[in-house]
Amino acid sequence: MTDENVNSQAATTEQQQPADASASATTQGTSDRIAASLYGGDVRRGDVVVDGFTVPEGTTVDRPLAQELRALAEEWNLPEGSLDRLAGLGMKHAGIFQQRQAEAMTHVRSQWAQQAQLDIEIGGEKLDDCVTGAKAALERLGTTELRTMLNVTGLGNHPEFIRMFYRVSQALDLPADAGRGESGGHTSRGRSR
């Protein structure tokens, strides 16, 4: 992996600091100026320097991307501090993008729930029984990895997923309460034939 956690790099960064106290103070002053430009004036305690970038402690730095950005800054002869400001802007945009993605997925999941509720085959008063049947089929046939993926992504709430696994539960003739286990773990595996 190319991503490295800043916490693991803090010790390495400290070792790279000059041993001379005056040089160390100069380096700290430069670091403070860079961080001040990045964060709008105040150096925040816990900020660390990784690959020449001042970032909040705990931030994951993509080393190849950081090196590419540094090379670009050198090619364009950007003044001191501009690189951190540019990196800060990139981090800000990445955060906004992640937030918008999360909001979009929340909206999509809400639409799926509404579609499932309004669906002629599985919706309305039948929805609870259909979801229970779908859960029973998933419990019987699905792997832990599949269940985890469906929970993490929210795809288990998609109306077509519910429909398919409900039909599977009907084809397997699973009892109506097979998906209603109290522990949330394995439930009844169906009737004997």
C-alpha positions as a printed NumPy array, in Angstrom:
array([[  0.   ,   0.   ,   0.   ],
       [  1.182,   3.518,  -0.692],
       [ -0.854,   5.257,   2.011],
       [  0.872,   5.699,   5.326],
       [ -0.472,   6.985,   8.571],
       [  1.055,  10.189,   9.866],
       [  1.223,   8.767,  13.378],
       [  3.712,   6.159,  12.22 ],
       [  5.699,   8.838,  10.39 ],
       [  5.906,  11.283,  13.293],
       [  8.842,   9.443,  14.848],
       [ 10.688,   9.379,  11.523],
       [ 10.008,  13.087,  11.001],
       [ 11.349,  13.893,  14.46 ],
       [ 14.529,  11.944,  13.696],
       [ 15.013,  13.995,  10.535],
       [ 14.904,  17.309,  12.451],
       [ 18.308,  19.043,  12.786],
       [ 20.22 ,  18.319,  15.975],
       [ 21.395,  21.943,  16.362],
       [ 18.969,  23.901,  18.552],
       [ 19.062,  27.063,  16.396],
       [ 18.524,  25.056,  13.197],
       [ 15.697,  23.214,  14.936],
       [ 14.089,  26.513,  15.931],
       [ 14.394,  27.762,  12.344],
       [ 12.818,  24.566,  11.033],
       [ 10.035,  24.875,  13.591],
       [  9.475,  28.498,  12.553],
       [  9.198,  27.493,   8.893],
       [  6.865,  24.67 ,   9.815],
       [  4.742,  27.078,  11.862],
       [  4.535,  29.537,   8.938],
       [  3.512,  26.748,   6.567],
       [  0.894,  25.439,   8.966],
       [ -0.356,  28.981,   9.571],
       [ -0.868,  29.483,   5.843],
       [ -2.61 ,  26.13 ,   5.548],
       [ -4.926,  26.526,   8.518],
       [ -5.655,  30.23 ,   8.307],
       [ -3.314,  31.663,  10.91 ],
       [ -2.915,  29.322,  13.861],
       [ -0.622,  26.338,  14.077],
       [ -2.616,  23.599,  15.709],
       [ -0.982,  21.416,  18.299],
       [ -0.632,  17.882,  17.003],
       [  0.201,  18.938,  13.437],
       [  3.144,  17.039,  11.991],
       [  5.327,  17.375,   8.907],
       [  5.328,  14.415,   6.537],
       [  7.189,  14.551,   3.226],
       [  7.422,  18.326,   3.662],
       [  3.669,  18.781,   4.166],
       [  2.197,  20.023,   7.428],
       [ -0.902,  17.941,   8.135],
       [ -3.053,  17.2  ,  11.17 ],
       [ -1.785,  14.226,  13.152],
       [ -3.626,  11.066,  12.113],
       [ -4.082,  12.195,   8.5  ],
       [ -3.323,   9.552,   5.896],
       [ -0.86 ,  10.802,   3.309],
       [ -0.723,   9.276,  -0.164],
       [  3.035,   9.339,  -0.685],
       [  3.096,   9.088,  -4.526],
       [  0.521,  11.886,  -4.762],
       [  2.495,  14.028,  -2.294],
       [  5.686,  13.487,  -4.294],
       [  3.871,  14.372,  -7.513],
       [  2.511,  17.544,  -5.94 ],
       [  5.963,  18.494,  -4.637],
       [  7.507,  17.955,  -8.112],
       [  4.798,  20.107,  -9.669],
       [  5.395,  22.88 ,  -7.12 ],
       [  9.109,  22.814,  -7.92 ],
       [  8.43 ,  22.832, -11.673],
       [  6.142,  25.847, -11.296],
       [  8.536,  27.578,  -8.849],
       [  5.782,  28.052,  -6.278],
       [  6.79 ,  30.239,  -3.319],
       [  7.253,  28.76 ,   0.168],
       [  3.917,  27.99 ,   1.788],
       [  2.052,  27.673,  -1.505],
       [  2.518,  23.936,  -1.565],
       [  0.853,  23.481,   1.824],
       [ -1.948,  25.846,   0.843],
       [ -2.475,  23.881,  -2.361],
       [ -2.413,  20.573,  -0.458],
       [ -4.828,  22.029,   2.093],
       [ -7.196,  23.034,  -0.681],
       [ -6.996,  19.509,  -2.096],
       [ -7.754,  18.013,   1.334],
       [-10.683,  20.404,   1.737],
       [-12.101,  19.423,  -1.654],
       [-11.604,  15.723,  -0.917],
       [-13.525,  16.146,   2.347],
       [-16.349,  17.973,   0.587],
       [-16.449,  15.247,  -2.084],
       [-16.639,  12.501,   0.572],
       [-19.417,  14.348,   2.384],
       [-21.395,  14.751,  -0.83 ],
       [-20.935,  11.071,  -1.662],
       [-22.234,  10.085,   1.775],
       [-25.226,  12.406,   1.386],
       [-25.943,  10.99 ,  -2.076],
       [-25.827,   7.403,  -0.74 ],
       [-28.161,   8.343,   2.106],
       [-30.555,   9.789,  -0.464],
       [-30.296,   6.686,  -2.671],
       [-30.969,   4.38 ,   0.29 ],
       [-34.003,   6.476,   1.182],
       [-35.253,   6.133,  -2.399],
       [-34.763,   2.367,  -2.252],
       [-36.81 ,   2.166,   0.944],
       [-39.589,   4.218,  -0.665],
       [-39.482,   2.095,  -3.841],
       [-39.667,  -1.108,  -1.808],
       [-42.635,   0.236,   0.175],
       [-44.492,   1.172,  -3.036],
       [-43.594,  -1.989,  -4.977],
       [-46.599,  -4.041,  -6.109],
       [-45.002,  -7.424,  -5.397],
       [-43.07 ,  -6.816,  -2.175],
       [-44.341,  -3.497,  -0.811],
       [-47.155,  -2.177,   1.302],
       [-48.535,  -4.57 ,   3.89 ],
       [-46.402,  -7.395,   2.447],
       [-43.082,  -5.609,   2.983],
       [-42.317,  -6.944,   6.48 ],
       [-43.011, -10.545,   5.446],
       [-41.016, -10.146,   2.225],
       [-38.045,  -8.665,   4.084],
       [-38.259, -11.469,   6.646],
       [-38.284, -14.062,   3.854],
       [-35.377, -12.344,   2.1  ],
       [-33.391, -12.341,   5.351],
       [-34.129, -16.045,   5.84 ],
       [-32.838, -16.883,   2.354],
       [-29.759, -14.712,   2.859],
       [-29.095, -16.347,   6.221],
       [-29.39 , -19.793,   4.682],
       [-27.422, -19.206,   1.479],
       [-25.32 , -16.106,   2.012],
       [-21.807, -15.969,   3.386],
       [-20.684, -13.719,   6.19 ],
       [-18.779, -11.688,   3.604],
       [-21.923, -11.2  ,   1.492],
       [-23.956, -10.088,   4.517],
       [-21.178,  -7.701,   5.545],
       [-20.97 ,  -6.227,   2.041],
       [-24.744,  -5.766,   1.881],
       [-24.805,  -4.055,   5.279],
       [-21.824,  -1.806,   4.589],
       [-23.049,  -0.691,   1.164],
       [-26.762,  -0.637,   1.974],
       [-27.461,  -2.784,  -1.094],
       [-29.423,  -5.215,   1.067],
       [-32.193,  -2.587,   1.122],
       [-32.472,  -2.375,  -2.661],
       [-35.973,  -3.486,  -3.761],
       [-34.565,  -5.874,  -6.363],
       [-32.374,  -7.549,  -3.768],
       [-35.359,  -7.934,  -1.445],
       [-37.472,  -9.295,  -4.312],
       [-34.847, -11.809,  -5.439],
       [-34.109, -13.19 ,  -1.981],
       [-37.807, -13.249,  -1.093],
       [-38.4  , -15.381,  -4.199],
       [-35.502, -17.61 ,  -3.146],
       [-37.097, -18.055,   0.28 ],
       [-40.358, -19.064,  -1.415],
       [-38.542, -21.496,  -3.724],
       [-36.808, -23.057,  -0.714],
       [-40.111, -23.128,   1.173],
       [-38.57 , -21.443,   4.209],
       [-40.926, -20.892,   7.144],
       [-42.295, -17.357,   7.548],
       [-40.392, -16.796,  10.81 ],
       [-37.045, -18.154,   9.578],
       [-35.482, -14.693,   9.323],
       [-36.641, -13.464,  12.726],
       [-33.831, -14.751,  14.93 ],
       [-33.565, -12.901,  18.25 ],
       [-29.792, -12.946,  18.489],
       [-29.17 , -11.459,  15.06 ],
       [-26.959, -14.462,  14.354],
       [-27.905, -17.674,  12.64 ],
       [-31.603, -18.424,  12.541],
       [-33.735, -21.431,  11.702],
       [-32.556, -23.068,   8.508],
       [-35.968, -24.135,   7.21 ],
       [-38.248, -27.128,   7.44 ],
       [-37.28 , -30.721,   6.913],
       [-38.784, -32.255,   3.85 ]])
